[in-house]
Amino acid sequence: MVEKAAEVLRWAAGQGGSSPTKIILCGHSMGGAIAARLAAQHPELVRAVILEDPALLTDQQAEQYRAGAADLVSRQQRIAADPGTAIRQLQDSHPGWPAEEYQAWAEAKSQVDLDFLNTGIVGSPTAPSYTNSPSPPCY
């Protein structure tokens, strides 16, 4: 997944002609972790990074995530198979959400890359690729 995002980054940076255009990356949740990783791996292509609630975990949280990956995949599959029930359960647990958010939530859950989710890999703020970046991400 990160390599596909890196391909897009290289393409976007190359749109500036003979000299690469530095890109401003923005990411939320898993997208935030991916944006941070891209900035660390390709500082020559990244001007700035805007992260909203990035999925950067402590080592303990990352281990819990890896251990629960199969259960999370199963949950995502249930949501995708029966979004109506999932939305009703979400409405019961979060009655204050705006009505239009429930459908968007269910759609987003159905678009998750289950193969990637099953790996249990989530960004870690202590990983060498983040902490040793010559151009650290902006939080």
N, C-alpha and C positions, 0 to 999 in steps of 0.2 A: 504494500500500500504506500509506504514512504517513497519507494523507488518510482512509482507511477506519479506521485506528486512532484518528485524531483524532475521528472521528464517535463511536466507542465511548467515548472519553474524555469528550467533551462530554455524552453520554447518562449515563454513570456519575456525573459531577459534578452533573448535574441531578437526581439521585435524592434529594438532600438537601432538597428543597422550595424555598422562595423564595430561599435563598442557596446558591450552589454549594458542594458538598463537595469539599475538596481530596483528591486521589487519590494513593495511593502506587503508583508504577509499578515493576514488576520485569520485567527482560528478560534473556535469555541469547542470546549470539551476535547474529544479525540482530535479534532482539527487543530486545537491549540497545541497538543502534544506533537502532532505532525509538523506544524509550523515551526515550533521550537527546534525540532530535530533538523528540519531543512535549513534553518538559519545557522545551526551549529555546523552542519556538513558543507554548506555552500555560502559562507559569509561574503564571498566576492559578488554574489548575486542578490543579496538581501540588504535593503536599506534600513528597514525597521520591522519590528514584529509587534502586533497587537494581539494579546491573548485574553480571552474571556473564559474564566473558569477552566483552565487547561487540565487535561487528565494527566497531571504529573503527580506521581504517588511516592510516598515513602517506601522504603524497601519492604516493610511489613505489609503495607497496603497492597503493594504489587504482588507479594506472595499470596495474599488472600484472594486477589483477583485471579491469579493463575489457577489456584485451587478450585475456584468456583466457576471457571470458564464454561464447563459443560452444562452446568445448571443455568447459566445466563443464556447460553445458546438455546436451550430448551424453552426458556421463558420467552425469548424473542420469537421462536417458532410458534408458540401458542398464541402470542399476540397477533402475528401475521395471519394465522389460520382462522382466528375468530376475533377480529378487531372490535366488533360490537360489544362483546362481553368484556374485553379489556377496557374499552372506553367507559362502560358502566361502572366497572370496578374503580377506575381512576376518578370518575366523578364522585363516587362515594368517599374516596380517600382524600380528594382535593376539591371540595365543593366550591371553593372560592375562585377557581380558575375561570377566565373568560371562556365562554362556550366554544369559540372557534379554536381554542388551544387543544382541545381533546382530540379532534380529528387530525390536526397537524402532528400531535404526539404519536398517534397510532401510525400515521404514514411514515414518520421518521423511523419508528421501530421496525417497520417492515422493510426498510431500505438498508438496514445494517448489514455489513459484510460478515456473514456468519462464519466463514472460514477464518477470517482475521480474528473475529471475536473468540473463536475456539482456541486460538493460540495462547490466550491469556496474557498477551503482551500489551503493556500500557507504558507510556513514557515515565521515566523516573528522574526527578530533579538531581539525583546524585550520580546519574550515569555519566561516564567520561565524555560522551558526545555532547553533553550540555555544559558541563563545568569547564571543559578545556577549550571552549570555542574562542577564537581570537576576536570575534565580534559577538559578544553575548546577546541573547534575545532581550528585548525590552518588555517588562511585565507591567 
